[in-house]
Amino acid sequence: ITKDDFTKKSALFLNEESKYDYLLQLPGGSKIGQAIIRAMDLIEGDYKSLEGILPKDYNIFEDDLLVRLLKIFNDDALKTAPGDVFGRIYEYFLMKFSMQGAGAQEGGEFFTPPSLVQLIVNFIEPMHGIIHDPACGSGGMFVQTGYFVRNHTNKEVNEAIKCYGTEQKTNNTKLAKMNLAIHGIEGKIIESNSFYSDPHTLVGKCDFVMANPPFNVKKIDTSKEYVKTDKRLPFGLPKADNGNYMWMQYFYSYLNNTGRAGFVMASSASDAGHSEKEIREKLVRTGAVDVMMAIGNNFFYTRSLPCTLWFFDRNKEQDELQKDRVLMLDARKIYRKVTSKVNDFSPEQSQNLISIVNLYRGNTSKFE
């Protein structure tokens, strides 16, 4: 069995010295922290996308603690559990990290709650081609897309899709690269500021775009020549000191002629006035705006603001029967209480919303 065999199965190849069994069989008195760092170096050597990304500060911990942790993760129950166990564990800790603040105001940016991501994925059905997230945070959109591909196609994830992400913050970029690697998803994540760069040069090339961009970004330097001539802004540069309608135009511009986009946006963007209103009107007149869904408070772990999910479908622009229709859903009173401060959608609530969208699109075969 070779590394390529693991890659084909969307799994991470490990050298012998990087495996739990090897680390746990080291003789007493061995420097466990140093051995784990060696394991990380070997993984980075096999996966250049992880070079300089994996943590290597294990020497700060006592060896006894590290041994206990290794035994926990090497438990027989984890070895025999079906599915993407370690991927789920990683997602769990990302969620907990976000719920505890993660830099307070940054929590919602690097981690989008799973129930919202799952809804976006099920609305746009990204089963093939180029997937792009220009504000990718910890890469959750790609991970949920991977699950969707596995559940709805006979193809391996890396055979079906190609993932491209851009993220401004260094730590988030590292989280995203590790997230993809743990889930066995090949992708290209670049640390860059999407307002001033387009590192993947994907305008007009994407089959799907998904994002949860930071809301209401201010002090964008619109005097930069790159911004003034950015071909990702086909409907004009907003005059307001707010990045929302720059993001929305990016998402539209990245799509090919049959592409779909799903993204989270501040509720205030839905009825913003002046130049933003003019851009919104131009977007609607293209026929690409497919669905808008209002989401209530408390879906994010570190901010209680409501939001709106927007969906574009460029294929709809060519459909004379559909191009002038937009499905608008008010889901502000649909939620399940997780804690006193956090809401999400139950599986049944999510399925009902997905069914409404399928009926609107005429996808009656989904109910046969």
Solvent accessible surface area in square Angstrom, and as a share of the most:
residue,aa,sasa,rsa
1,I,180,0.91
2,T,81,0.47
3,K,70,0.30
4,D,93,0.48
5,D,60,0.31
6,F,68,0.28
7,T,34,0.20
8,K,135,0.57
9,K,142,0.60
10,S,11,0.07
11,A,41,0.32
12,L,50,0.25
13,F,44,0.18
14,L,55,0.27
15,N,47,0.24
16,E,109,0.49
17,E,57,0.26
18,S,12,0.08
19,K,81,0.34
20,Y,72,0.28
21,D,64,0.33
22,Y,73,0.28
23,L,8,0.04
24,L,50,0.25
25,Q,144,0.64
26,L,43,0.21
27,P,98,0.62
28,G,82,0.79
29,G,84,0.81
30,S,30,0.19
31,K,156,0.66
32,I,11,0.06
33,G,2,0.02
34,Q,90,0.40
35,A,20,0.16
36,I,13,0.07
37,I,20,0.10
38,R,114,0.42
39,A,5,0.04
40,M,35,0.16
41,D,62,0.32
42,L,35,0.18
43,I,19,0.10
44,E,12,0.06
45,G,45,0.44
46,D,40,0.21
47,Y,37,0.14
48,K,144,0.61
49,S,65,0.42
50,L,2,0.01
51,E,112,0.50
52,G,50,0.48
53,I,20,0.10
54,L,24,0.12
55,P,58,0.36
56,K,74,0.32
57,D,79,0.41
58,Y,40,0.15
59,N,92,0.47
60,I,126,0.64
61,F,88,0.37
62,E,133,0.60
63,D,56,0.29
64,D,101,0.52
65,L,63,0.31
66,L,4,0.02
67,V,44,0.25
68,R,141,0.52
69,L,76,0.38
70,L,12,0.06
71,K,122,0.52
72,I,105,0.53
73,F,54,0.23
74,N,26,0.13
75,D,67,0.35
76,D,103,0.53
77,A,68,0.53
78,L,43,0.21
79,K,110,0.47
80,T,112,0.65
81,A,40,0.31
82,P,126,0.80
83,G,71,0.68
84,D,41,0.21
85,V,27,0.16
86,F,80,0.33
87,G,0,0.00
88,R,124,0.45
89,I,40,0.20
90,Y,35,0.13
91,E,27,0.12
92,Y,106,0.40
93,F,115,0.48
94,L,9,0.04
95,M,50,0.22
96,K,70,0.30
97,F,104,0.43
98,S,1,0.00
99,M,60,0.27
100,Q,152,0.68
101,G,15,0.14
102,A,18,0.14
103,G,51,0.49
104,A,63,0.49
105,Q,134,0.59
106,E,56,0.25
107,G,0,0.00
108,G,1,0.01
109,E,45,0.20
110,F,9,0.04
111,F,16,0.07
112,T,20,0.12
113,P,3,0.02
114,P,41,0.26
115,S,11,0.07
116,L,0,0.00
117,V,2,0.01
118,Q,76,0.34
119,L,1,0.01
120,I,0,0.00
121,V,3,0.02
122,N,43,0.22
123,F,1,0.00
124,I,1,0.00
125,E,31,0.14
126,P,0,0.00
127,M,62,0.28
128,H,99,0.44
129,G,24,0.23
130,I,43,0.22
131,I,0,0.00
132,H,1,0.01
133,D,3,0.01
134,P,3,0.02
135,A,12,0.09
136,C,7,0.04
137,G,1,0.01
138,S,2,0.02
139,G,0,0.00
140,G,28,0.27
141,M,7,0.03
142,F,0,0.00
143,V,2,0.01
144,Q,17,0.08
145,T,0,0.00
146,G,0,0.00
147,Y,21,0.08
148,F,13,0.05
149,V,0,0.00
150,R,89,0.32
151,N,117,0.60
152,H,104,0.47
153,T,38,0.22
154,N,166,0.85
155,K,106,0.45
156,E,61,0.27
157,V,0,0.00
158,N,20,0.10
159,E,118,0.53
160,A,9,0.07
161,I,3,0.01
162,K,104,0.44
163,C,3,0.02
164,Y,55,0.21
165,G,0,0.00
166,T,1,0.01
167,E,16,0.07
168,Q,107,0.47
169,K,68,0.29
170,T,67,0.39
171,N,107,0.55
172,N,10,0.05
173,T,6,0.04
174,K,68,0.29
175,L,32,0.16
176,A,0,0.00
177,K,47,0.20
178,M,31,0.14
179,N,2,0.01
180,L,4,0.02
181,A,16,0.13
182,I,58,0.29
183,H,3,0.01
184,G,10,0.09
185,I,8,0.04
186,E,88,0.40
187,G,29,0.28
188,K,113,0.48
189,I,12,0.06
190,I,45,0.23
191,E,87,0.39
192,S,27,0.17
193,N,38,0.20
194,S,6,0.04
195,F,11,0.05
196,Y,63,0.24
197,S,27,0.18
198,D,20,0.10
199,P,50,0.31
200,H,17,0.07
201,T,90,0.52
202,L,10,0.05
203,V,41,0.24
204,G,38,0.36
205,K,110,0.47
206,C,0,0.00
207,D,26,0.13
208,F,11,0.05
209,V,0,0.00
210,M,0,0.00
211,A,0,0.00
212,N,5,0.03
213,P,0,0.00
214,P,34,0.22
215,F,27,0.11
216,N,53,0.27
217,V,36,0.21
218,K,122,0.52
219,K,181,0.77
220,I,20,0.10
221,D,58,0.30
222,T,55,0.32
223,S,82,0.53
224,K,85,0.36
225,E,115,0.52
226,Y,87,0.33
227,V,2,0.01
228,K,121,0.51
229,T,92,0.54
230,D,16,0.08
231,K,151,0.64
232,R,1,0.00
233,L,17,0.08
234,P,73,0.46
235,F,32,0.13
236,G,32,0.31
237,L,62,0.31
238,P,8,0.05
239,K,186,0.79
240,A,47,0.36
241,D,82,0.42
242,N,28,0.14
243,G,0,0.00
244,N,3,0.02
245,Y,0,0.00
246,M,4,0.02
247,W,9,0.03
248,M,0,0.00
249,Q,0,0.00
250,Y,0,0.00
251,F,0,0.00
252,Y,19,0.07
253,S,11,0.07
254,Y,3,0.01
255,L,2,0.01
256,N,35,0.18
257,N,107,0.55
258,T,88,0.51
259,G,1,0.01
260,R,48,0.18
261,A,0,0.00
262,G,0,0.00
263,F,0,0.00
264,V,0,0.00
265,M,0,0.00
266,A,6,0.05
267,S,38,0.24
268,S,64,0.41
269,A,1,0.01
270,S,35,0.22
271,D,113,0.59
272,A,20,0.15
273,G,32,0.31
274,H,166,0.74
275,S,15,0.10
276,E,16,0.07
277,K,114,0.48
278,E,103,0.46
279,I,5,0.03
280,R,36,0.13
281,E,80,0.36
282,K,97,0.41
283,L,0,0.00
284,V,65,0.38
285,R,179,0.65
286,T,30,0.18
287,G,2,0.02
288,A,0,0.00
289,V,1,0.01
290,D,3,0.02
291,V,0,0.00
292,M,21,0.09
293,M,0,0.00
294,A,28,0.22
295,I,1,0.00
296,G,7,0.07
297,N,78,0.40
298,N,37,0.19
299,F,3,0.01
300,F,4,0.02
301,Y,36,0.14
302,T,42,0.24
303,R,52,0.19
304,S,64,0.42
305,L,107,0.53
306,P,49,0.31
307,C,1,0.01
308,T,8,0.05
309,L,0,0.00
310,W,1,0.00
311,F,1,0.00
312,F,1,0.00
313,D,14,0.07
314,R,38,0.14
315,N,79,0.40
316,K,12,0.05
317,E,26,0.12
318,Q,131,0.58
319,D,58,0.30
320,E,139,0.62
321,L,152,0.75
322,Q,40,0.18
323,K,53,0.23
324,D,127,0.66
325,R,112,0.41
326,V,48,0.28
327,L,32,0.16
328,M,133,0.59
329,L,29,0.14
330,D,89,0.46
331,A,0,0.00
332,R,136,0.50
333,K,186,0.79
334,I,61,0.31
335,Y,93,0.36
336,R,107,0.39
337,K,116,0.49
338,V,75,0.43
339,T,62,0.36
340,S,97,0.63
341,K,158,0.67
342,V,10,0.06
343,N,9,0.05
344,D,26,0.14
345,F,6,0.03
346,S,14,0.09
347,P,93,0.58
348,E,117,0.52
349,Q,45,0.20
350,S,19,0.12
351,Q,100,0.44
352,N,94,0.48
353,L,4,0.02
354,I,20,0.10
355,S,24,0.16
356,I,72,0.37
357,V,2,0.01
358,N,13,0.07
359,L,108,0.54
360,Y,25,0.09
361,R,42,0.15
362,G,49,0.47
363,N,43,0.22
364,T,87,0.50
365,S,76,0.49
366,K,102,0.43
367,F,97,0.40
368,E,180,0.81
